[in-house]
Amino acid sequence: MSITKPLYVKIIDLDNEIHKINFKPNEYSNLMELIINHYYEEIGDCGGRGLCGTCHVQPNQLIGYDIPDLQEIKTLDTLPGRSMSSRLACQIMTNERINKMTFKIINDN
């Protein structure tokens, strides 16, 4: 039996403090749930449907082959702090693709 090393992400909060969060692949439905469970409770007003933009994050790099769907793009287009790398945490799966990535929470409200 092989022991797998936990994956992790770093979250930069609204005060620019960095939080390292360990997780197992697919332990959570998405990055938003991981963040809420381990740290931050002020995101996810729409319950992860990609409609509200309260879980707006900017990753430090592109997530390989994970392209935003039309609903996520429409929501991101309404956010004043959007950049080319912006994503909704509720639309990012918690798998190996995000291991060791850093995500900055963006407050657009």
C-alpha positions as CSV (number, residue, x, y, z in Angstrom):
1,M,0.0,0.0,0.0
2,S,1.4,3.4,-1.0
3,I,1.0,6.4,1.2
4,T,0.2,9.5,-0.8
5,K,1.5,12.9,0.3
6,P,-1.2,15.4,1.0
7,L,-1.8,18.1,-1.6
8,Y,-1.9,21.8,-0.6
9,V,-2.9,25.2,-1.8
10,K,-2.0,28.6,-0.5
11,I,-4.8,31.2,0.0
12,I,-4.0,34.9,0.2
13,D,-6.8,36.5,2.2
14,L,-8.1,40.1,2.0
15,D,-5.5,41.2,4.6
16,N,-2.7,39.7,2.3
17,E,-2.0,36.9,4.9
18,I,-1.1,33.6,3.4
19,H,-2.8,30.4,4.6
20,K,-1.5,26.9,3.6
21,I,-4.4,24.4,3.4
22,N,-3.7,20.7,3.0
23,F,-6.2,18.5,1.2
24,K,-6.7,15.1,-0.4
25,P,-7.7,14.8,-4.1
26,N,-11.4,15.3,-4.5
27,E,-11.9,15.6,-0.7
28,Y,-14.1,18.6,-1.4
29,S,-16.3,19.3,-4.4
30,N,-14.4,22.5,-5.2
31,L,-11.9,25.0,-4.0
32,M,-14.6,27.2,-2.5
33,E,-15.7,24.4,-0.1
34,L,-12.1,23.8,0.9
35,I,-11.6,27.5,1.7
36,I,-14.8,27.8,3.6
37,N,-14.1,24.6,5.6
38,H,-10.6,25.6,6.6
39,Y,-10.5,29.3,6.7
40,Y,-12.8,31.8,5.1
41,E,-16.6,32.1,5.6
42,E,-17.5,35.2,3.6
43,I,-17.7,33.6,0.2
44,G,-20.1,31.4,-1.7
45,D,-23.4,33.2,-1.5
46,C,-24.9,31.2,-4.4
47,G,-23.9,27.9,-2.9
48,G,-21.3,27.1,-5.6
49,R,-23.4,27.6,-8.7
50,G,-21.1,30.1,-10.3
51,L,-23.7,32.9,-10.1
52,C,-22.7,35.4,-7.5
53,G,-18.9,36.0,-7.8
54,T,-18.3,36.1,-4.0
55,C,-15.7,33.4,-4.4
56,H,-13.7,35.3,-7.0
57,V,-10.0,34.3,-6.8
58,Q,-6.9,35.0,-8.9
59,P,-4.6,32.0,-9.3
60,N,-0.9,32.5,-9.5
61,Q,-0.8,30.4,-12.7
62,L,-3.2,28.9,-15.2
63,I,-4.9,25.7,-14.2
64,G,-3.9,23.2,-16.8
65,Y,-6.7,22.4,-19.3
66,D,-9.4,23.7,-16.9
67,I,-11.3,26.3,-19.0
68,P,-14.1,28.3,-17.4
69,D,-17.5,27.4,-18.7
70,L,-20.0,30.0,-20.2
71,Q,-21.8,30.7,-16.8
72,E,-18.5,31.3,-15.0
73,I,-17.3,33.7,-17.8
74,K,-20.6,35.6,-17.6
75,T,-20.3,36.0,-13.8
76,L,-16.7,37.0,-14.0
77,D,-17.6,39.6,-16.7
78,T,-19.7,41.4,-14.1
79,L,-16.9,41.7,-11.5
80,P,-14.9,45.0,-11.4
81,G,-11.7,43.4,-10.2
82,R,-11.6,40.8,-12.9
83,S,-8.3,40.0,-14.6
84,M,-7.4,37.6,-17.4
85,S,-6.6,34.9,-14.8
86,S,-9.7,35.4,-12.6
87,R,-11.7,32.3,-11.7
88,L,-14.5,31.4,-9.3
89,A,-13.3,29.1,-6.6
90,C,-16.6,27.2,-6.8
91,Q,-15.7,26.1,-10.3
92,I,-12.2,24.8,-9.5
93,M,-12.0,21.2,-8.6
94,T,-9.8,20.1,-5.7
95,N,-7.4,17.7,-7.6
96,E,-3.8,17.4,-8.4
97,R,-4.0,20.2,-11.0
98,I,-4.1,22.8,-8.2
99,N,-1.5,21.3,-6.0
100,K,1.0,23.9,-4.7
101,M,-0.9,26.7,-6.4
102,T,-1.6,30.1,-4.7
103,F,-5.0,31.7,-5.0
104,K,-5.7,35.3,-3.9
105,I,-9.3,36.1,-2.7
106,I,-10.6,39.2,-4.5
107,N,-13.2,41.3,-2.8
108,D,-15.4,42.8,-5.5
109,N,-18.2,43.9,-3.2
